[in-house]
Amino acid sequence: MEIMSYEFADAILVCLKRNKRMGIKPSSQTDIANYFGLSKPYVNQLINGRVANSANTKKRLAEIKKYVGMND
């Protein structure tokens, strides 16, 4: 799976919704932003693939995947 795709954004959304139903964090993009000390707009841009495809971007996305409980 290409890391910056609609499928990725959808998978993150599913994980966040699952977490919300279970009452655990992260359950929103705001939770992700707060956890990593990032701005909410930047987290949204990361998840939706609207940032440069760099090593730093890939690292951040891998960290976000792990944090939300997304399996490969």
Chimera marker file (.cmm) of the C-alpha trace (Angstrom):
<marker_set name="trace">
<marker id="1" x="0.000" y="0.000" z="0.000" r="1" g="1" b="0" radius="0.5"/>
<marker id="2" x="1.309" y="3.425" z="-0.876" r="1" g="1" b="0" radius="0.5"/>
<marker id="3" x="1.570" y="5.307" z="2.378" r="1" g="1" b="0" radius="0.5"/>
<marker id="4" x="0.059" y="8.573" z="1.123" r="1" g="1" b="0" radius="0.5"/>
<marker id="5" x="-3.230" y="7.568" z="-0.435" r="1" g="1" b="0" radius="0.5"/>
<marker id="6" x="-6.942" y="7.755" z="0.131" r="1" g="1" b="0" radius="0.5"/>
<marker id="7" x="-6.809" y="4.190" z="1.428" r="1" g="1" b="0" radius="0.5"/>
<marker id="8" x="-4.368" y="5.333" z="4.103" r="1" g="1" b="0" radius="0.5"/>
<marker id="9" x="-6.597" y="8.232" z="5.158" r="1" g="1" b="0" radius="0.5"/>
<marker id="10" x="-9.607" y="5.908" z="5.252" r="1" g="1" b="0" radius="0.5"/>
<marker id="11" x="-7.730" y="3.340" z="7.338" r="1" g="1" b="0" radius="0.5"/>
<marker id="12" x="-6.691" y="6.005" z="9.848" r="1" g="1" b="0" radius="0.5"/>
<marker id="13" x="-10.301" y="7.213" z="10.056" r="1" g="1" b="0" radius="0.5"/>
<marker id="14" x="-11.530" y="3.661" z="10.714" r="1" g="1" b="0" radius="0.5"/>
<marker id="15" x="-8.939" y="3.239" z="13.486" r="1" g="1" b="0" radius="0.5"/>
<marker id="16" x="-9.932" y="6.550" z="15.081" r="1" g="1" b="0" radius="0.5"/>
<marker id="17" x="-13.634" y="5.624" z="14.964" r="1" g="1" b="0" radius="0.5"/>
<marker id="18" x="-12.876" y="2.212" z="16.488" r="1" g="1" b="0" radius="0.5"/>
<marker id="19" x="-10.869" y="3.864" z="19.261" r="1" g="1" b="0" radius="0.5"/>
<marker id="20" x="-13.692" y="6.327" z="19.934" r="1" g="1" b="0" radius="0.5"/>
<marker id="21" x="-16.229" y="3.483" z="20.265" r="1" g="1" b="0" radius="0.5"/>
<marker id="22" x="-13.867" y="1.716" z="22.654" r="1" g="1" b="0" radius="0.5"/>
<marker id="23" x="-13.275" y="4.888" z="24.668" r="1" g="1" b="0" radius="0.5"/>
<marker id="24" x="-9.529" y="4.948" z="24.078" r="1" g="1" b="0" radius="0.5"/>
<marker id="25" x="-7.143" y="7.510" z="22.616" r="1" g="1" b="0" radius="0.5"/>
<marker id="26" x="-6.384" y="8.529" z="20.006" r="1" g="1" b="0" radius="0.5"/>
<marker id="27" x="-9.933" y="8.983" z="18.828" r="1" g="1" b="0" radius="0.5"/>
<marker id="28" x="-9.375" y="12.112" z="16.745" r="1" g="1" b="0" radius="0.5"/>
<marker id="29" x="-6.826" y="13.956" z="14.663" r="1" g="1" b="0" radius="0.5"/>
<marker id="30" x="-6.615" y="16.438" z="17.550" r="1" g="1" b="0" radius="0.5"/>
<marker id="31" x="-5.440" y="13.627" z="19.840" r="1" g="1" b="0" radius="0.5"/>
<marker id="32" x="-2.743" y="12.760" z="17.282" r="1" g="1" b="0" radius="0.5"/>
<marker id="33" x="-1.662" y="16.400" z="16.998" r="1" g="1" b="0" radius="0.5"/>
<marker id="34" x="-1.454" y="16.820" z="20.765" r="1" g="1" b="0" radius="0.5"/>
<marker id="35" x="0.460" y="13.562" z="21.250" r="1" g="1" b="0" radius="0.5"/>
<marker id="36" x="3.140" y="14.461" z="18.707" r="1" g="1" b="0" radius="0.5"/>
<marker id="37" x="3.169" y="18.207" z="19.384" r="1" g="1" b="0" radius="0.5"/>
<marker id="38" x="2.029" y="19.026" z="15.855" r="1" g="1" b="0" radius="0.5"/>
<marker id="39" x="-0.597" y="21.431" z="14.588" r="1" g="1" b="0" radius="0.5"/>
<marker id="40" x="-4.031" y="20.039" z="13.757" r="1" g="1" b="0" radius="0.5"/>
<marker id="41" x="-3.911" y="21.303" z="10.144" r="1" g="1" b="0" radius="0.5"/>
<marker id="42" x="-0.515" y="19.646" z="9.626" r="1" g="1" b="0" radius="0.5"/>
<marker id="43" x="-1.782" y="16.299" z="10.942" r="1" g="1" b="0" radius="0.5"/>
<marker id="44" x="-4.735" y="16.542" z="8.563" r="1" g="1" b="0" radius="0.5"/>
<marker id="45" x="-2.395" y="17.301" z="5.658" r="1" g="1" b="0" radius="0.5"/>
<marker id="46" x="-0.140" y="14.380" z="6.619" r="1" g="1" b="0" radius="0.5"/>
<marker id="47" x="-2.994" y="11.912" z="6.815" r="1" g="1" b="0" radius="0.5"/>
<marker id="48" x="-4.552" y="13.096" z="3.568" r="1" g="1" b="0" radius="0.5"/>
<marker id="49" x="-1.266" y="13.060" z="1.641" r="1" g="1" b="0" radius="0.5"/>
<marker id="50" x="-0.954" y="16.789" z="1.049" r="1" g="1" b="0" radius="0.5"/>
<marker id="51" x="2.671" y="17.139" z="2.181" r="1" g="1" b="0" radius="0.5"/>
<marker id="52" x="5.947" y="16.435" z="0.427" r="1" g="1" b="0" radius="0.5"/>
<marker id="53" x="6.857" y="12.772" z="0.223" r="1" g="1" b="0" radius="0.5"/>
<marker id="54" x="10.062" y="12.964" z="2.265" r="1" g="1" b="0" radius="0.5"/>
<marker id="55" x="11.849" y="10.731" z="4.740" r="1" g="1" b="0" radius="0.5"/>
<marker id="56" x="10.443" y="12.856" z="7.588" r="1" g="1" b="0" radius="0.5"/>
<marker id="57" x="6.902" y="12.478" z="6.232" r="1" g="1" b="0" radius="0.5"/>
<marker id="58" x="7.271" y="8.705" z="6.004" r="1" g="1" b="0" radius="0.5"/>
<marker id="59" x="8.630" y="8.597" z="9.561" r="1" g="1" b="0" radius="0.5"/>
<marker id="60" x="5.740" y="10.682" z="10.902" r="1" g="1" b="0" radius="0.5"/>
<marker id="61" x="3.165" y="8.553" z="9.094" r="1" g="1" b="0" radius="0.5"/>
<marker id="62" x="4.719" y="5.365" z="10.465" r="1" g="1" b="0" radius="0.5"/>
<marker id="63" x="4.555" y="6.856" z="13.983" r="1" g="1" b="0" radius="0.5"/>
<marker id="64" x="0.912" y="7.857" z="13.466" r="1" g="1" b="0" radius="0.5"/>
<marker id="65" x="0.032" y="4.374" z="12.185" r="1" g="1" b="0" radius="0.5"/>
<marker id="66" x="1.568" y="2.813" z="15.277" r="1" g="1" b="0" radius="0.5"/>
<marker id="67" x="-0.122" y="5.295" z="17.627" r="1" g="1" b="0" radius="0.5"/>
<marker id="68" x="-3.619" y="4.738" z="16.237" r="1" g="1" b="0" radius="0.5"/>
<marker id="69" x="-3.212" y="0.959" z="16.256" r="1" g="1" b="0" radius="0.5"/>
<marker id="70" x="-3.172" y="0.429" z="12.505" r="1" g="1" b="0" radius="0.5"/>
<marker id="71" x="-1.731" y="-2.886" z="11.366" r="1" g="1" b="0" radius="0.5"/>
<marker id="72" x="0.088" y="-3.270" z="8.062" r="1" g="1" b="0" radius="0.5"/>
<link id1="1" id2="2" r="1" g="1" b="0" radius="0.2"/>
<link id1="2" id2="3" r="1" g="1" b="0" radius="0.2"/>
<link id1="3" id2="4" r="1" g="1" b="0" radius="0.2"/>
<link id1="4" id2="5" r="1" g="1" b="0" radius="0.2"/>
<link id1="5" id2="6" r="1" g="1" b="0" radius="0.2"/>
<link id1="6" id2="7" r="1" g="1" b="0" radius="0.2"/>
<link id1="7" id2="8" r="1" g="1" b="0" radius="0.2"/>
<link id1="8" id2="9" r="1" g="1" b="0" radius="0.2"/>
<link id1="9" id2="10" r="1" g="1" b="0" radius="0.2"/>
<link id1="10" id2="11" r="1" g="1" b="0" radius="0.2"/>
<link id1="11" id2="12" r="1" g="1" b="0" radius="0.2"/>
<link id1="12" id2="13" r="1" g="1" b="0" radius="0.2"/>
<link id1="13" id2="14" r="1" g="1" b="0" radius="0.2"/>
<link id1="14" id2="15" r="1" g="1" b="0" radius="0.2"/>
<link id1="15" id2="16" r="1" g="1" b="0" radius="0.2"/>
<link id1="16" id2="17" r="1" g="1" b="0" radius="0.2"/>
<link id1="17" id2="18" r="1" g="1" b="0" radius="0.2"/>
<link id1="18" id2="19" r="1" g="1" b="0" radius="0.2"/>
<link id1="19" id2="20" r="1" g="1" b="0" radius="0.2"/>
<link id1="20" id2="21" r="1" g="1" b="0" radius="0.2"/>
<link id1="21" id2="22" r="1" g="1" b="0" radius="0.2"/>
<link id1="22" id2="23" r="1" g="1" b="0" radius="0.2"/>
<link id1="23" id2="24" r="1" g="1" b="0" radius="0.2"/>
<link id1="24" id2="25" r="1" g="1" b="0" radius="0.2"/>
<link id1="25" id2="26" r="1" g="1" b="0" radius="0.2"/>
<link id1="26" id2="27" r="1" g="1" b="0" radius="0.2"/>
<link id1="27" id2="28" r="1" g="1" b="0" radius="0.2"/>
<link id1="28" id2="29" r="1" g="1" b="0" radius="0.2"/>
<link id1="29" id2="30" r="1" g="1" b="0" radius="0.2"/>
<link id1="30" id2="31" r="1" g="1" b="0" radius="0.2"/>
<link id1="31" id2="32" r="1" g="1" b="0" radius="0.2"/>
<link id1="32" id2="33" r="1" g="1" b="0" radius="0.2"/>
<link id1="33" id2="34" r="1" g="1" b="0" radius="0.2"/>
<link id1="34" id2="35" r="1" g="1" b="0" radius="0.2"/>
<link id1="35" id2="36" r="1" g="1" b="0" radius="0.2"/>
<link id1="36" id2="37" r="1" g="1" b="0" radius="0.2"/>
<link id1="37" id2="38" r="1" g="1" b="0" radius="0.2"/>
<link id1="38" id2="39" r="1" g="1" b="0" radius="0.2"/>
<link id1="39" id2="40" r="1" g="1" b="0" radius="0.2"/>
<link id1="40" id2="41" r="1" g="1" b="0" radius="0.2"/>
<link id1="41" id2="42" r="1" g="1" b="0" radius="0.2"/>
<link id1="42" id2="43" r="1" g="1" b="0" radius="0.2"/>
<link id1="43" id2="44" r="1" g="1" b="0" radius="0.2"/>
<link id1="44" id2="45" r="1" g="1" b="0" radius="0.2"/>
<link id1="45" id2="46" r="1" g="1" b="0" radius="0.2"/>
<link id1="46" id2="47" r="1" g="1" b="0" radius="0.2"/>
<link id1="47" id2="48" r="1" g="1" b="0" radius="0.2"/>
<link id1="48" id2="49" r="1" g="1" b="0" radius="0.2"/>
<link id1="49" id2="50" r="1" g="1" b="0" radius="0.2"/>
<link id1="50" id2="51" r="1" g="1" b="0" radius="0.2"/>
<link id1="51" id2="52" r="1" g="1" b="0" radius="0.2"/>
<link id1="52" id2="53" r="1" g="1" b="0" radius="0.2"/>
<link id1="53" id2="54" r="1" g="1" b="0" radius="0.2"/>
<link id1="54" id2="55" r="1" g="1" b="0" radius="0.2"/>
<link id1="55" id2="56" r="1" g="1" b="0" radius="0.2"/>
<link id1="56" id2="57" r="1" g="1" b="0" radius="0.2"/>
<link id1="57" id2="58" r="1" g="1" b="0" radius="0.2"/>
<link id1="58" id2="59" r="1" g="1" b="0" radius="0.2"/>
<link id1="59" id2="60" r="1" g="1" b="0" radius="0.2"/>
<link id1="60" id2="61" r="1" g="1" b="0" radius="0.2"/>
<link id1="61" id2="62" r="1" g="1" b="0" radius="0.2"/>
<link id1="62" id2="63" r="1" g="1" b="0" radius="0.2"/>
<link id1="63" id2="64" r="1" g="1" b="0" radius="0.2"/>
<link id1="64" id2="65" r="1" g="1" b="0" radius="0.2"/>
<link id1="65" id2="66" r="1" g="1" b="0" radius="0.2"/>
<link id1="66" id2="67" r="1" g="1" b="0" radius="0.2"/>
<link id1="67" id2="68" r="1" g="1" b="0" radius="0.2"/>
<link id1="68" id2="69" r="1" g="1" b="0" radius="0.2"/>
<link id1="69" id2="70" r="1" g="1" b="0" radius="0.2"/>
<link id1="70" id2="71" r="1" g="1" b="0" radius="0.2"/>
<link id1="71" id2="72" r="1" g="1" b="0" radius="0.2"/>
</marker_set>
